[in-house]
Amino acid sequence: MITFRRAQASDLPDIVAMLADDPLGAGREDASLPLAQGYIDAFNAIDTDPNQLLMVAVEGGEVIGTLQISFLAGLSRKGAWRGQIEAVRVAGHRRSGGVGRLMIEWAIDQCRARGCSLVQLTTDKGRADAHRFYESLGFTGSHLGYKKTL
């Protein structure tokens, strides 16, 4: 049985390993132990911020998925709250088995429970499979996003 819970510091090695285990993450993450201090600092900032939720999916004591939700207040849409889903990853040996779908459905429920009227996410342009996956969950590619590395 898969359960979902707030991530704990002890989950960090598994989370970082999942972030690093894909073509894009392999070039920007470092899952070697001990973990870089930046991961620990970021986890602590996320964990203490009431508008951040770092989640793990667990089955049989094993972390098999993760995602982060940022709850964003905004003036547009009559002061609507938004849920921003980021860093969705499923352990390599569990991909294409429905874990990601369960995670996103769980995240949407969390956004509803927090009073969000919109759930949004971004995905790299090169991830065609992810685009189809999110569209199957009712998301629409309504915006074009931009990033700038600092």
C-alpha positions in Angstrom: 0.0 0.0 0.0 1.3 3.4 -1.0 1.1 6.2 1.6 1.9 9.9 1.4 3.5 12.0 4.1 5.5 15.1 4.7 9.2 14.4 4.0 11.6 14.1 6.9 15.3 14.9 6.9 16.1 11.2 6.8 14.3 11.0 3.4 16.7 13.5 1.8 19.2 10.9 0.3 16.3 9.1 -1.4 14.7 12.4 -2.7 18.0 13.7 -4.1 18.7 10.3 -5.7 15.3 10.6 -7.5 16.0 14.2 -8.6 19.4 13.0 -10.1 17.9 9.9 -11.8 16.8 11.4 -15.1 18.6 13.0 -18.1 18.0 16.5 -16.9 18.7 16.0 -13.2 21.9 14.0 -13.9 23.6 17.1 -15.0 22.5 19.4 -12.2 22.1 17.2 -9.0 24.7 15.4 -6.8 23.3 12.4 -4.9 26.7 11.5 -3.5 26.9 11.1 0.3 27.3 13.0 2.5 24.8 15.3 0.7 25.9 18.8 -0.1 24.9 21.3 2.6 22.7 23.2 0.1 20.2 20.3 0.1 20.0 20.3 3.9 19.6 24.0 4.1 16.9 23.9 1.4 15.1 21.1 3.2 15.1 23.1 6.5 13.7 26.2 4.7 11.0 24.1 3.1 10.1 22.2 6.2 9.7 25.4 8.3 7.6 27.3 5.8 3.9 26.8 6.2 3.3 27.5 2.5 5.6 24.7 1.4 4.9 20.9 1.4 7.6 18.4 0.4 5.9 15.1 0.1 7.2 11.5 -0.2 5.3 8.5 -1.4 6.2 5.4 0.6 5.5 1.7 0.1 6.8 -1.0 2.4 9.1 1.5 4.1 10.7 2.5 0.8 10.5 6.1 -0.6 9.2 5.6 -4.1 8.2 9.1 -5.1 8.4 12.8 -4.2 7.0 16.2 -5.1 6.8 19.7 -3.7 3.8 21.9 -3.4 4.2 25.7 -2.9 1.0 27.4 -1.8 1.0 30.9 -3.4 -1.2 33.8 -2.5 -2.0 36.2 -5.3 -4.2 39.2 -6.1 -5.2 37.9 -9.6 -8.4 35.8 -9.9 -9.9 37.8 -7.0 -7.2 37.0 -4.6 -7.0 33.3 -5.4 -4.5 30.9 -3.8 -2.6 28.7 -6.2 -0.9 25.4 -5.7 2.4 25.1 -7.6 3.6 21.5 -8.0 7.3 21.0 -8.6 10.0 18.4 -8.6 7.7 15.4 -9.3 9.8 12.3 -9.4 9.1 8.5 -9.1 11.9 6.0 -8.4 13.1 4.5 -11.6 12.0 0.9 -10.8 8.4 2.2 -10.1 7.8 4.4 -13.2 4.9 3.8 -15.5 3.0 1.9 -12.7 0.5 4.6 -11.6 2.5 6.0 -8.7 2.9 9.4 -10.4 -0.9 9.6 -11.0 -1.6 8.8 -7.4 0.9 11.5 -6.3 -0.6 14.2 -8.5 -4.1 13.3 -7.4 -3.0 13.5 -3.8 -1.3 16.9 -4.5 -4.5 18.3 -6.1 -6.5 17.1 -3.0 -4.0 19.0 -0.8 -4.4 22.1 -2.8 -8.2 21.9 -2.6 -7.9 21.4 1.2 -5.8 24.6 1.4 -8.4 26.6 -0.5 -6.5 26.8 -3.8 -8.7 27.6 -6.8 -5.9 26.7 -9.3 -3.2 24.1 -9.5 -0.3 24.8 -11.8 3.0 23.1 -12.7 5.8 23.4 -15.2 7.6 20.7 -17.1 10.6 20.9 -19.4 9.7 21.3 -23.0 11.6 18.2 -23.9 9.5 15.9 -21.6 6.8 14.9 -24.1 5.8 11.9 -22.0 5.3 14.2 -19.0 3.2 16.5 -21.2 0.8 13.7 -22.1 0.7 12.5 -18.5 -0.3 15.9 -17.1 -2.8 16.4 -19.9 -4.4 13.0 -19.0 -4.9 14.5 -15.5 -6.8 17.5 -16.8 -3.9 20.0 -17.0 -3.7 22.2 -20.1 -0.6 23.8 -21.6 -2.1 27.3 -21.4 1.1 29.3 -20.7 4.7 29.5 -21.9 7.2 29.7 -19.0 10.6 31.3 -18.9 13.6 30.8 -16.6 16.8 32.6 -16.1 19.7 31.0 -14.3 21.4 33.4 -11.8 
